[in-house]
Amino acid sequence: MKSSSTTSRFAVKAAIFSCAVALAAPATALAQTEVRIVSGQASQNGNVLKDIFSGFAEKNGDVKVNFELDNRSDLDTTQKVLADIVAGTAPDAVRVTGAVLRAYVDSGRAQPLDNCLASAPELAAQLDSGLLEGFKVNGKLYAMPWYTTLPALFINDDAFKAAGLDPSRPPQTWSEVESAAAKLTDKSANKFGVLMYMPNDYLFEAQLRSAGGQIVDAGGKPAVSSPESIAVMQFMRGLVEKGYMPAIAPSSFWGQFAALFQAGDVGMLLISSSSFPALTGKVNFHVSLAPMPIKDGGTRVVTASSNGFVMLATDPEKQAATCKALLSLITPENVAKTVMATASSPHNRTAAEKADLLGDYYAKNPTLASINTQPSVAWYSLPGKNNSEFQTAFGDIQYEILTGTVTASEGLQKLATTMAGLLSSQ
C-alpha cells in the first residue's frame, strides 16, 4: 500500500503534467464572425479605409472584416451591388455617397442603423447632429457616416501672384471669378483661368441654390429649367466661350482635372474639398482654399456630399458584427485621421476640439476651417435607381451646353423633361 506522501507526490506530478499539456495545446480559437465590406473609389482616400479597418481587426478578434476595394465610381458600385442583391451575393456593407443612398433604401435591403448607433451612446453623443442629416432618409439613419465634403475653390497661389492677383483675397462672386480667370488665362500656352466640377450636378446644385433656385419645386416637380438654372449654365458657358475654362466630357473629367491643376494649366479649380490632400501632394506651388464663389447678389448655400456605409446584412449575427466594424469609422481618432486625409467636415466634435487630434491641425490650416463653415444642404437625390440615370443625363446635357451644341435654355428644358419622366416612373 502506498503511503499518503507517495500518493501526494503522484497527484502533484499529475497536476503539473496536466497543466503542461494544457499550456502546450493550441488555445481554442476565438469564435469569429466574418463580414464582407466593399468600397469603390479606391483612388479617393481608399488607403484611409484600409488603415481604419486594419486597426479595427487588431483590436477585435471576434470580427473578421473582408474589405474589398476597387476604383469603380459610386454609381457603378451601386449598379453592381443592386444586381448582387437580386443574385443573393450582396456584401454586408457598402460605401455610398449621398447621390446613391436612396437607391439602397428604396431597394428595401438597406438596414436602419439607429439602433447600431444607440449601442455606442458615448460615440453617438460626440457626433454633429446636423451633419448626420445627410445620412438619413425619412428620418432614419441609413448610412454610418464616414465623411462629408463641401465645395471649395482651389487656388494656385504662384499663378495668382504672377497675374497680379492676391490669393489672400480670393474671388467671392461670379464676376470676380471671371475677372481673375481672364488674368490667369494664357491661350498661347494653353493655360486656363478656372475649371469647375462637371461630371454630375453636385456643383450645379450648389450654384443654383446660392442663386435662389432649386432642383425641384415645393410640389416635387423639376425646377432645373428655371431662370436661376439657366443663369448658372450661361455663366459656365461664357467662361468656356471666352477661353477661360476648358469643357471636359463627364467620362474624361476624373482623369484630367487633377493633372491640369497640378501641372499649373488651370489657375483655379472649383471642386469638392476632399480633393485637397491628393491635389496638393503633387504640386510645386502653394495652394490656398476658399469658399465657393456664388452669383453676384446671391446667398451662399453649398451641397454636402456625404460618404458613408450602408448595412445590407440581414442575419442578426452578421448585423451585430457589421455594426461593430462600422462604428470604428466614427471614433475621434479615426475621424481625425479621415479629416486630415480628406479635408472634410469632422462628424465627431471631440475630434475637432482636441488639440492632439484636429485642434492643432485646424490652427495650422485655417482655410480648411473656413470651408467647413459654409452653410450647406444635403445633395438632392432622385428616388431609387433613377438618380444614376439623372446624373448621367445631366453630365451629357451640361457638356452639350458648355460646348455650344445647345443653348442653356434648350439643354435644361431637355433635362427637365428627362427628370419628369424619371420621377413619374418611380
C-alpha positions as CSV (number, residue, x, y, z in Angstrom):
1,M,0.0,0.0,0.0
2,K,1.4,3.4,-1.0
3,S,2.0,6.0,1.7
4,S,0.0,9.2,1.7
5,S,3.1,11.2,0.9
6,T,3.8,9.0,-2.2
7,T,0.2,9.5,-3.3
8,S,0.5,13.2,-2.8
9,R,3.7,13.3,-4.9
10,F,1.9,11.4,-7.7
11,A,-1.0,13.8,-7.5
12,V,1.3,16.8,-7.8
13,K,3.1,15.4,-10.7
14,A,-0.2,14.6,-12.5
15,A,-1.4,18.1,-11.9
16,I,1.9,19.6,-13.3
17,F,1.7,17.3,-16.3
18,S,-1.9,18.3,-16.9
19,C,-1.0,22.0,-16.8
20,A,1.9,21.4,-19.1
21,V,-0.3,19.6,-21.6
22,A,-2.9,22.4,-21.4
23,L,-0.2,25.1,-22.0
24,A,1.3,23.1,-24.9
25,A,-2.0,22.6,-26.6
26,P,-3.2,25.3,-29.0
27,A,-5.6,27.7,-27.5
28,T,-9.2,27.4,-28.6
29,A,-9.6,29.8,-31.5
30,L,-11.8,32.8,-30.7
31,A,-15.1,32.5,-32.5
32,Q,-15.1,34.9,-35.4
33,T,-17.9,36.4,-37.5
34,E,-16.8,37.2,-41.0
35,V,-18.3,40.3,-42.7
36,R,-17.7,41.5,-46.2
37,I,-17.5,45.3,-46.8
38,V,-17.0,46.7,-50.2
39,S,-16.0,50.2,-51.5
40,G,-15.4,51.8,-54.8
41,Q,-13.4,55.0,-55.4
42,A,-10.2,53.4,-54.2
43,S,-8.1,56.3,-55.5
44,Q,-10.3,58.7,-53.5
45,N,-9.0,58.0,-49.9
46,G,-9.2,54.2,-50.1
47,N,-6.0,53.9,-48.1
48,V,-7.6,55.6,-45.2
49,L,-10.3,52.9,-45.1
50,K,-7.7,50.2,-45.3
51,D,-6.0,51.7,-42.3
52,I,-9.2,52.1,-40.3
53,F,-10.4,48.5,-40.9
54,S,-6.9,47.1,-40.3
55,G,-6.8,48.9,-36.9
56,F,-10.2,47.6,-36.1
57,A,-9.1,44.0,-36.8
58,E,-6.1,44.3,-34.5
59,K,-8.4,45.2,-31.6
60,N,-11.4,43.0,-32.3
61,G,-10.6,39.3,-32.8
62,D,-14.2,38.3,-32.8
63,V,-14.9,40.1,-36.1
64,K,-13.1,39.4,-39.4
65,V,-13.5,42.1,-42.0
66,N,-13.0,41.1,-45.6
67,F,-12.6,44.5,-47.1
68,E,-12.9,44.7,-50.9
69,L,-11.7,47.9,-52.6
70,D,-11.8,48.8,-56.3
71,N,-11.9,52.0,-58.3
72,R,-15.5,52.0,-59.5
73,S,-17.5,55.2,-59.2
74,D,-20.3,55.3,-56.6
75,L,-22.8,55.0,-59.4
76,D,-21.1,51.9,-60.9
77,T,-20.7,50.3,-57.5
78,T,-24.4,50.9,-56.8
79,Q,-25.4,49.2,-60.1
80,K,-23.2,46.2,-59.3
81,V,-24.3,45.8,-55.7
82,L,-28.0,46.2,-56.5
83,A,-27.6,43.4,-59.0
84,D,-25.7,41.4,-56.3
85,I,-28.7,41.9,-54.0
86,V,-31.0,40.3,-56.6
87,A,-28.5,37.5,-57.2
88,G,-28.2,36.8,-53.4
89,T,-24.5,37.7,-53.3
90,A,-24.7,41.1,-51.6
91,P,-21.9,42.3,-49.3
92,D,-22.7,43.0,-45.6
93,A,-22.0,46.7,-46.1
94,V,-21.1,49.0,-49.0
95,R,-19.7,52.5,-49.3
96,V,-22.1,55.1,-50.6
97,T,-22.4,58.8,-51.3
98,G,-25.5,60.9,-50.8
99,A,-26.2,60.6,-54.6
100,V,-26.8,56.8,-54.3
101,L,-28.1,56.3,-50.7
102,R,-31.7,56.4,-51.7
103,A,-31.2,53.6,-54.2
104,Y,-30.3,51.2,-51.5
105,V,-33.1,52.4,-49.2
106,D,-35.7,52.1,-52.0
107,S,-34.4,48.6,-52.8
108,G,-35.7,47.5,-49.4
109,R,-32.4,45.9,-48.4
110,A,-30.7,48.8,-46.5
111,Q,-30.9,48.3,-42.8
112,P,-31.6,51.3,-40.4
113,L,-28.6,52.0,-38.2
114,D,-30.3,54.0,-35.4
115,N,-30.1,51.0,-33.0
116,C,-26.5,50.3,-34.0
117,L,-25.5,53.9,-33.2
118,A,-27.5,53.8,-30.0
119,S,-25.5,50.8,-28.9
120,A,-22.5,53.2,-28.6
121,P,-24.0,56.1,-26.6
122,E,-20.7,57.8,-25.8
123,L,-19.8,57.9,-29.5
124,A,-23.3,58.9,-30.5
125,A,-23.2,61.9,-28.1
126,Q,-20.0,63.1,-29.8
127,L,-21.4,63.3,-33.3
128,D,-22.5,66.5,-35.1
129,S,-26.3,66.1,-35.3
130,G,-26.5,68.5,-38.3
131,L,-24.1,66.5,-40.4
132,L,-25.9,63.3,-39.6
133,E,-28.9,64.5,-41.5
134,G,-27.1,63.8,-44.8
135,F,-27.1,60.1,-43.9
136,K,-30.8,59.9,-43.1
137,V,-33.8,59.0,-45.3
138,N,-37.3,59.7,-43.9
139,G,-35.9,60.4,-40.5
140,K,-34.0,57.1,-40.2
141,L,-30.2,56.7,-40.2
142,Y,-29.3,54.5,-43.2
143,A,-25.6,55.1,-43.5
144,M,-22.9,55.1,-40.9
145,P,-21.0,58.5,-41.5
146,W,-17.5,58.4,-42.8
147,Y,-17.1,61.9,-44.1
148,T,-18.9,64.9,-45.5
149,T,-17.3,67.2,-48.1
150,L,-18.3,70.7,-49.3
151,P,-17.3,72.6,-52.5
152,A,-14.1,74.7,-52.3
153,L,-12.1,76.9,-54.6
154,F,-8.5,75.7,-55.0
155,I,-6.1,78.5,-55.9
156,N,-2.6,78.2,-57.4
157,D,-1.0,81.0,-55.3
158,D,2.0,81.3,-57.6
159,A,-0.1,81.8,-60.7
160,F,-2.3,84.3,-58.8
161,K,0.7,86.4,-57.8
162,A,2.2,86.2,-61.3
163,A,-1.1,87.6,-62.7
164,G,-1.1,90.4,-60.2
165,L,-3.8,88.8,-58.0
166,D,-3.8,88.4,-54.2
167,P,-4.5,84.8,-53.1
168,S,-5.5,86.1,-49.7
169,R,-8.4,87.9,-51.4
170,P,-10.0,85.1,-53.4
171,P,-12.9,85.6,-55.7
172,Q,-16.3,85.7,-53.9
173,T,-18.7,86.2,-56.8
174,W,-19.1,85.1,-60.5
175,S,-17.9,88.5,-61.8
176,E,-14.8,88.2,-59.6
177,V,-14.1,84.7,-60.8
178,E,-14.4,85.8,-64.5
179,S,-12.1,88.8,-63.8
180,A,-9.5,86.6,-62.2
181,A,-9.8,83.9,-64.8
182,A,-9.2,86.4,-67.6
183,K,-5.9,87.4,-66.0
184,L,-4.9,83.8,-65.3
185,T,-5.6,82.6,-68.9
186,D,-2.8,82.3,-71.4
187,K,-4.3,81.0,-74.6
188,S,-0.9,80.8,-76.4
189,A,0.3,78.4,-73.6
190,N,-3.0,76.5,-73.4
191,K,-3.4,77.7,-69.8
192,F,-6.9,78.3,-68.4
193,G,-8.1,80.5,-65.6
194,V,-10.6,78.2,-64.0
195,L,-12.1,74.7,-64.1
196,M,-15.4,73.8,-62.5
197,Y,-16.6,70.4,-61.3
198,M,-18.6,68.8,-64.2
199,P,-19.4,65.0,-64.0
200,N,-22.7,65.5,-62.2
201,D,-24.9,68.1,-60.7
202,Y,-23.0,68.4,-57.3
203,L,-21.6,71.9,-58.1
204,F,-24.5,72.9,-60.3
205,E,-27.0,72.4,-57.4
206,A,-24.8,74.4,-55.0
207,Q,-24.6,77.3,-57.5
208,L,-28.3,77.0,-58.2
209,R,-29.3,77.2,-54.6
210,S,-27.0,80.1,-54.0
211,A,-28.7,81.9,-56.9
212,G,-32.1,81.3,-55.3
213,G,-33.2,78.3,-57.3
214,Q,-34.0,74.7,-56.5
215,I,-33.6,71.3,-58.2
216,V,-37.3,70.6,-57.6
217,D,-40.1,72.9,-56.6
218,A,-42.3,72.7,-53.5
219,G,-44.5,70.2,-55.2
220,G,-41.6,67.9,-56.1
221,K,-41.6,68.8,-59.8
222,P,-38.4,69.5,-61.8
223,A,-37.2,73.1,-61.5
224,V,-34.0,72.7,-63.4
225,S,-35.1,74.8,-66.3
226,S,-35.8,77.9,-64.2
227,P,-34.3,81.3,-64.9
228,E,-31.8,80.7,-62.0
229,S,-30.7,77.4,-63.6
230,I,-30.3,79.0,-67.0
231,A,-28.2,81.7,-65.4
232,V,-25.8,79.1,-63.8
233,M,-25.3,77.4,-67.2
234,Q,-24.9,80.6,-69.1
235,F,-22.2,81.7,-66.7
236,M,-20.3,78.5,-67.2
237,R,-20.8,78.5,-70.9
238,G,-19.5,82.1,-71.0
239,L,-16.3,81.1,-69.3
240,V,-15.8,78.3,-72.0
241,E,-16.7,80.6,-74.9
242,K,-14.1,83.2,-73.8
243,G,-11.4,80.6,-73.5
244,Y,-11.1,80.9,-69.7
245,M,-12.3,77.4,-68.9
246,P,-12.0,74.0,-70.7
247,A,-15.1,71.9,-71.3
248,I,-14.4,68.3,-70.3
249,A,-16.7,65.4,-71.1
250,P,-18.0,63.6,-68.0
251,S,-16.3,60.4,-69.0
252,S,-12.9,62.2,-69.1
253,F,-13.2,64.6,-66.2
254,W,-11.8,62.3,-63.4
255,G,-8.7,61.5,-65.5
256,Q,-8.0,65.2,-66.4
257,F,-8.9,67.6,-63.6
258,A,-6.1,66.8,-61.2
259,A,-3.4,66.6,-63.9
260,L,-4.5,70.1,-65.3
261,F,-4.3,71.7,-61.9
262,Q,-1.1,70.0,-60.7
263,A,0.6,70.9,-64.0
264,G,-0.3,74.6,-63.5
265,D,-2.5,74.6,-66.6
266,V,-5.5,75.7,-64.5
267,G,-5.2,78.6,-62.1
268,M,-8.4,78.0,-60.1
269,L,-10.3,74.7,-59.5
270,L,-13.8,74.6,-58.1
271,I,-14.4,71.1,-56.8
272,S,-15.1,69.1,-53.6
273,S,-12.7,69.9,-50.8
274,S,-12.0,66.2,-50.4
275,S,-9.5,66.5,-53.3
276,F,-7.2,68.7,-51.1
277,P,-4.7,66.1,-49.9
278,A,-4.4,64.3,-53.3
279,L,-4.1,67.6,-55.3
280,T,-1.7,69.3,-53.0
281,G,0.6,66.4,-52.5
282,K,1.9,66.5,-56.1
283,V,2.5,70.2,-56.8
284,N,5.5,72.5,-56.7
285,F,3.4,75.6,-55.9
286,H,1.5,76.7,-52.8
287,V,-2.3,76.1,-52.8
288,S,-4.9,78.1,-51.0
289,L,-8.6,77.1,-50.4
290,A,-11.5,79.5,-50.3
291,P,-15.3,79.2,-50.0
292,M,-17.3,78.6,-53.2
293,P,-17.9,81.8,-55.2
294,I,-21.5,82.5,-56.0
295,K,-23.7,84.6,-58.2
296,D,-23.4,88.3,-57.6
297,G,-26.1,89.3,-55.0
298,G,-26.7,85.6,-54.1
299,T,-26.5,83.9,-50.7
300,R,-24.0,81.1,-50.3
301,V,-25.6,77.6,-49.8
302,V,-23.5,74.6,-50.8
303,T,-24.3,71.0,-51.3
304,A,-22.9,68.5,-48.8
305,S,-21.6,65.3,-50.4
306,S,-21.9,62.6,-47.8
307,N,-19.7,59.4,-47.8
308,G,-20.8,56.6,-45.5
309,F,-21.6,52.9,-45.4
310,V,-24.9,51.2,-45.7
311,M,-25.6,47.9,-43.9
312,L,-27.1,45.2,-46.2
313,A,-26.6,42.2,-43.8
314,T,-29.9,40.6,-42.8
315,D,-28.6,37.8,-40.5
316,P,-28.6,39.1,-36.8
317,E,-25.1,37.8,-36.1
318,K,-23.7,39.4,-39.3
319,Q,-25.6,42.6,-38.4
320,A,-24.0,42.8,-35.0
321,A,-20.5,42.2,-36.4
322,T,-21.1,44.7,-39.2
323,C,-22.3,47.3,-36.8
324,K,-19.2,46.9,-34.6
325,A,-17.0,47.4,-37.7
326,L,-18.8,50.4,-39.0
327,L,-18.7,52.1,-35.6
328,S,-15.0,52.2,-35.9
329,L,-15.4,54.9,-38.6
330,I,-16.7,57.5,-36.1
331,T,-14.2,57.2,-33.2
332,P,-12.4,60.5,-32.5
333,E,-9.1,59.1,-33.6
334,N,-10.4,57.7,-36.9
335,V,-12.5,60.8,-37.7
336,A,-9.3,62.9,-37.2
337,K,-7.4,60.5,-39.5
338,T,-10.2,60.8,-42.1
339,V,-10.4,64.6,-41.9
340,M,-6.6,65.0,-42.4
341,A,-6.8,62.8,-45.4
342,T,-9.9,64.3,-47.0
343,A,-10.1,67.9,-45.8
344,S,-13.7,67.1,-44.9
345,S,-16.0,68.3,-42.1
346,P,-15.5,66.4,-38.8
347,H,-18.5,64.4,-37.8
348,N,-17.1,63.8,-34.3
349,R,-17.0,67.0,-32.2
350,T,-14.4,65.6,-29.8
351,A,-12.0,65.0,-32.7
352,A,-12.4,68.6,-33.7
353,E,-11.9,70.0,-30.2
354,K,-8.9,68.0,-29.0
355,A,-5.6,69.7,-29.8
356,D,-3.8,66.3,-30.3
357,L,-6.4,65.3,-32.9
358,L,-7.7,68.2,-35.0
359,G,-7.4,71.3,-32.9
360,D,-3.8,71.9,-33.8
361,Y,-4.4,70.8,-37.4
362,Y,-7.0,73.5,-37.9
363,A,-4.8,76.1,-36.3
364,K,-2.2,75.3,-38.9
365,N,-4.7,75.1,-41.8
366,P,-7.2,78.0,-41.1
367,T,-8.6,77.9,-44.7
368,L,-9.9,74.4,-44.1
369,A,-12.0,75.7,-41.2
370,S,-13.5,78.4,-43.4
371,I,-14.5,75.8,-46.0
372,N,-16.3,73.7,-43.4
373,T,-18.3,76.6,-42.0
374,Q,-20.2,77.2,-45.3
375,P,-24.0,76.8,-44.9
376,S,-24.9,73.5,-46.5
377,V,-27.8,71.3,-47.5
378,A,-27.9,67.6,-48.4
379,W,-27.3,66.9,-52.1
380,Y,-30.6,66.2,-53.7
381,S,-31.1,62.6,-55.0
382,L,-33.9,61.1,-57.1
383,P,-35.5,58.0,-55.7
384,G,-34.1,54.6,-56.4
385,K,-32.1,53.8,-59.4
386,N,-33.4,56.9,-61.2
387,N,-30.7,59.1,-59.7
388,S,-28.0,57.3,-61.6
389,E,-29.9,57.9,-64.9
390,F,-30.5,61.5,-64.0
391,Q,-26.8,62.2,-63.2
392,T,-25.7,60.6,-66.5
393,A,-28.2,62.7,-68.4
394,F,-27.1,65.9,-66.5
395,G,-23.5,65.3,-67.3
396,D,-24.2,64.8,-71.0
397,I,-26.5,67.8,-71.3
398,Q,-24.2,70.1,-69.4
399,Y,-21.4,69.2,-71.8
400,E,-23.6,70.0,-74.8
401,I,-24.4,73.4,-73.2
402,L,-20.7,74.1,-72.5
403,T,-19.6,73.2,-76.0
404,G,-22.4,75.3,-77.5
405,T,-24.2,72.3,-79.1
406,V,-27.4,73.6,-77.5
407,T,-28.3,76.7,-75.6
408,A,-28.6,76.7,-71.8
409,S,-32.4,77.1,-72.1
410,E,-32.7,74.2,-74.7
411,G,-30.5,71.9,-72.7
412,L,-32.1,72.5,-69.4
413,Q,-35.6,72.0,-70.8
414,K,-34.4,68.7,-72.1
415,L,-33.1,67.9,-68.7
416,A,-36.3,68.9,-67.0
417,T,-38.3,66.6,-69.4
418,T,-35.9,63.7,-68.6
419,M,-36.2,64.3,-64.9
420,A,-40.0,64.5,-65.0
421,G,-40.1,61.1,-66.8
422,L,-37.8,59.6,-64.2
423,L,-39.9,61.0,-61.3
424,S,-43.2,59.8,-62.8
425,S,-41.8,56.3,-63.4
426,Q,-40.9,55.8,-59.7
